[in-house]
Amino acid sequence: MKEWIKELYQYALGALVVLSFVAIVVLMIVLQPSSDDVLNTIVGVLGTITVMVVGYFFGSSKGSADKNKMIDKK
């Protein structure tokens, strides 16, 4: 698979996860469910995944991936 397609999928998946998290949080604020355990679980899971996505794109994993690309090019 071409490298730019792989990166496009990564960025699209990251954007989808973050946007899903924001949408669920906005829905919770607007709808104010009384006690919906399933919705709270979904928010918890999406929150964790969002932290992982942001950590990858802006944390040490991104730097490590960039370093590996530089090594492969040489």
Backbone torsions as a table, in degrees:
resi	resn	phi	psi	omega
1	MET	NA	139.8	-179.8
2	LYS	-67.1	147.8	-174.9
3	GLU	-62.6	-38.6	-177.3
4	TRP	-69.8	-29.9	176.8
5	ILE	-69.4	-41.6	177.9
6	LYS	-60.9	-44.5	178.7
7	GLU	-65.3	-38.3	178.4
8	LEU	-61.3	-44.2	177.2
9	TYR	-62.1	-41.6	-179.9
10	GLN	-62.7	-46.7	-179.2
11	TYR	-67.4	-38.4	178.4
12	ALA	-65.2	-42.6	178.5
13	LEU	-64.9	-43.0	177.5
14	GLY	-61.0	-44.1	179.0
15	ALA	-65.2	-40.1	178.9
16	LEU	-62.1	-43.0	-179.9
17	VAL	-64.6	-47.8	-178.2
18	VAL	-65.3	-43.8	179.2
19	LEU	-65.2	-35.8	176.1
20	SER	-63.2	-43.3	179.3
21	PHE	-61.4	-46.6	-179.7
22	VAL	-63.2	-41.9	-179.9
23	ALA	-63.0	-43.3	179.4
24	ILE	-64.7	-41.7	179.1
25	VAL	-64.4	-43.1	178.1
26	VAL	-62.2	-43.0	178.1
27	LEU	-61.5	-39.1	178.5
28	MET	-65.7	-37.6	179.7
29	ILE	-69.0	-43.1	-177.2
30	VAL	-71.8	-47.4	-174.7
31	LEU	-82.1	-27.7	-178.5
32	GLN	45.8	68.8	179.8
33	PRO	-65.2	144.5	-176.5
34	SER	-68.9	-53.3	179.8
35	SER	-160.2	81.5	-179.8
36	ASP	-110.4	99.4	-175.7
37	ASP	-65.2	-34.8	-179.9
38	VAL	-65.2	-43.9	179.2
39	LEU	-63.9	-40.5	177.6
40	ASN	-63.8	-37.5	177.2
41	THR	-65.7	-43.0	178.6
42	ILE	-61.1	-42.8	178.5
43	VAL	-62.9	-40.4	178.4
44	GLY	-63.1	-44.7	179.8
45	VAL	-66.3	-47.3	179.1
46	LEU	-63.7	-35.9	176.9
47	GLY	-62.3	-43.4	178.5
48	THR	-64.5	-44.5	178.9
49	ILE	-64.0	-38.5	178.5
50	THR	-61.4	-43.2	177.7
51	VAL	-61.6	-39.9	178.9
52	MET	-66.1	-41.2	179.8
53	VAL	-65.1	-47.3	179.4
54	VAL	-63.7	-39.7	177.8
55	GLY	-62.3	-37.2	178.6
56	TYR	-68.5	-49.5	-174.2
57	PHE	-73.1	-26.4	-177.4
58	PHE	-119.9	-2.2	-176.4
59	GLY	-102.6	-158.8	-175.3
60	SER	-69.7	-25.7	179.0
61	SER	-63.1	-38.9	178.6
62	LYS	-65.5	-42.6	178.2
63	GLY	-63.5	-39.0	178.3
64	SER	-66.4	-41.1	178.1
65	ALA	-64.7	-40.3	178.2
66	ASP	-64.6	-39.6	179.0
67	LYS	-63.2	-43.5	179.4
68	ASN	-63.0	-37.6	177.0
69	LYS	-63.2	-41.6	-180.0
70	MET	-65.0	-39.9	179.8
71	ILE	-66.4	-41.6	-179.9
72	ASP	-63.5	-34.0	-178.9
73	LYS	-70.1	-26.1	-176.4
74	LYS	-87.5	NA	NA
